Amino acid sequence: MLARLTQIPRNYYLFAVGWFAVLLGVQAGWYSIPSSAASSFGSASLQLSEHAAIGWEFAVRAGLLCYAGLAVAALRGTVVFRRRVIGAGWLLLLLTLAFPYVMNHWYPEYGLDTRVIYRQVDRVVDDMEAGLNWQHFDWRESRIIMTQMPPDTLSATVFEDEWGVKAALPEYQTHVLQNVLGYSNEFLNSVGKGWIFAILGLILTILPARWLIPVSAEAERSPRLWPMFVVVLAGLLIPKWLAYYYVDQGKTRYAAGNWHEAADDWRRAAFWNPGVDYALPYFADLGEMAQAKECVACPEWPLFELAKAVRTGNYARAEQLAGEPLTQRLVEMPAYRYWLSAVFLEYGVQAFNAGQYGLAEELWNKTLVQMPTSAMAWYGLSLVYLKYKQFERAAEAINQVVALQKFVNFRKMTVSGQYWATKSWAAFRRDDPVAAHQLYTKYLTPDSWK
């Protein structure tokens, strides 16, 4: 039996591995980590479960499933049928590689939730490490939050990949490619396993197909890949080019004082790149135009003042503006909850650092209403509860950060260690020294930091 198995060509084994990888790609998770976080942390209606992007994911999965069946059927099919199956495999591979682009470009909220988790977990860890490194007093009593909000947090889509002359320089190529396809750190740290399995499986079934599937000399030519490649690449690049063109043209007209034309150009840019609708600076410029025209009915009117307050760090004013009637009508805007949660979060940081712990707690709870997956809000609440000596509640809050970092495949030991240390303090406070010792032992054991 073993001898017969060794006589089977290696390409058959390679094909079998690829075929099973394709099936794994169909059933495994794709870009679903933020929606998983939503079901764990809060209102799914605020998150991703009802997005139209699910249709694209379903279509790619269905295509992979059909391909898996056709690939096996091609073993006994006609030469023409076999070649078409190979061509379908190449097309599916191109579409699968384009998957993150579609998610990040046409459904920006799908990736924005991931970006919020990724950057806020990173910020939590930086702040913890800064506290451990620089403070020489009991941080439970005197702790302040040192880190600042990243400057592009409210920009969502930043046209940093300006495709001018510099885009042709070698040092910009990787950067531009990442921006075009959406292969950002946030994506690569949170992408579902199904996407990876699908790419691996398609490659392992396509490449050995020429040797595994016997074909006539006439059909030995590779499928005509260039038309598929051109079509897929055009689908990726043309919307990017058009969006950048309208943004650039709008900036020129805005500088020249042609505000009506500039506003029209920027709205066209938002059509070709929906991520623009999540950038507060974009709406701030439109709001400035609305105020200059005294267009009180324009929905962008209050966003100029809101953006100015955020830009100057006056989050108390920004929070006040968020409660005014003119701003309240913006609640239907898809990006509004991101901006509002950022305002509440940063105002809470300022209040906490000023010793206003009750106000900070209130603001961070308001943050979690808008963004249940805000790692910084959970972290801030843990610090407030530590101030109050409510160690159990502090441990529960920091455990939310531990869970959130898993959604982006982080393994930051500082966060996990702080969870076990806080649990130990809670046990000691309830007069359970045995449990306190066991929990503190876990804090000192890196294997438990998961």
C-alpha positions, 0 to 999 in steps of 0.5 A: 500500500505504501509503495503504491502511494509513493508512486503517485506523482507529487503534483497530485498531493500538491493539488489535494493540499490546495483543494483542501485549502480552498475548502478551508478558505470557504468556511474559515473566517474572512474579514470578520474580526470587527463584527466578532468584536461587536457581538462581544462588546456591544450593539451589533447594529452599530457595527458590521453585521448588516453591511452590503460588504457581506455580499462581496465576501459571500460572492467570493466564497461561493466562487471558491466553492464552485471552483473546488467542484469544477477543479475535481470535475476537470480531471475527467473533463474535456481539454477546453473545459479544463483550460476554462477551469484553470482560467477561472482559478486565475480570475478568482485569485485576482479577485481574492487578492483584490478583496481587501481593496474592495473592503477598505475602499468601497466599504470604509466602515468595514476597515475603520472599526479594525483601525480603531481597535488596532490603533487604540490597543497600540496606544493603551500599550504605549501608555502603560509602558510609558507609565512603567518607564517614567513614573517613580511613584505609585501609579495607582494613586498618581497615574496620568494618561500620557499618550495623545490621539494620533493626528489622522484619527479623524481623517479616516481616508488620507490622500497620502498616496499622491500619485505624482512624480514621487510615486515613481520613486522606488522608496514609494512603491511599497507604500503606494501599493499598500494604499491601493490594495488596502494591505495596511498593518491594520488589515494584515493584523486582523484579516480572517484566515479564510482569505489566506487559505483561499490564496494558498489553495488557489495557487496550489491548485492552479500551478500544478494543473498543467502537469496534473491535468493532461492536455493536448499540445495545442492547449498547453498554452497558458490561459490568456491572463492579461485581459483579466489582469487589466480589467481587475487592475483598472477596477482598482486604479480608476476609482482611486485616480478619479477620487484623487483628481477631484480632491486635487481639483477641489483644493485648487478651486478652494484656494482660488475662492471658487467654493461652489465648484470646490464643494462639487468636486469634493462631493464627486471625490466622495462618490469615487472614494467613500472613505472621504465621507469619514474624514472630518477635515473634508467636512470641515472645509465644506462647513466653512463654505456653508458658513461663508454662504450663510447656508444654515440648512447645509448639514456641514455647517456645524462641522467646521466649528467641531473640527476647529475645536478638535484641532485646537484640543478644546474637547470641552467645546467639541462635546458642547457642540455635539449636543447642539441642535444643529449638530444633532441632525448629523446622527444619521451620518455614517462617520458621526459616531466615530467623531463623537466617540473620539471627542468623548474619549479625548475629553475624558482623557483631559478630565482624568488628567485634571483629577475629574474622575467622575466626569472622565468615567461619564465621558468614557461610558458615553464613548462606549455607547458610540464605539463599544470596541474602544480599547482606550475607553475601557482602559481609562475606565480601569484607571478610574476604578483603580482610583476608587479601589474597585479592583474587580471592576478595574479587572473587568475593564482591562480584560476587555482590552485583553480581548480586543487585542486578540481581535487584531492578533496582538500579544501585548504582555503589558495588558495581560499582565496588568489584568492578572495584577489587578485581579490579585489586588482585588483578591487581596482587598477581599481578604483572600491572600491565597487567591491573591498569591495565585493570581500574582503568580500568574502576573509573574508568569509570561505563559499566562499572558495571552 
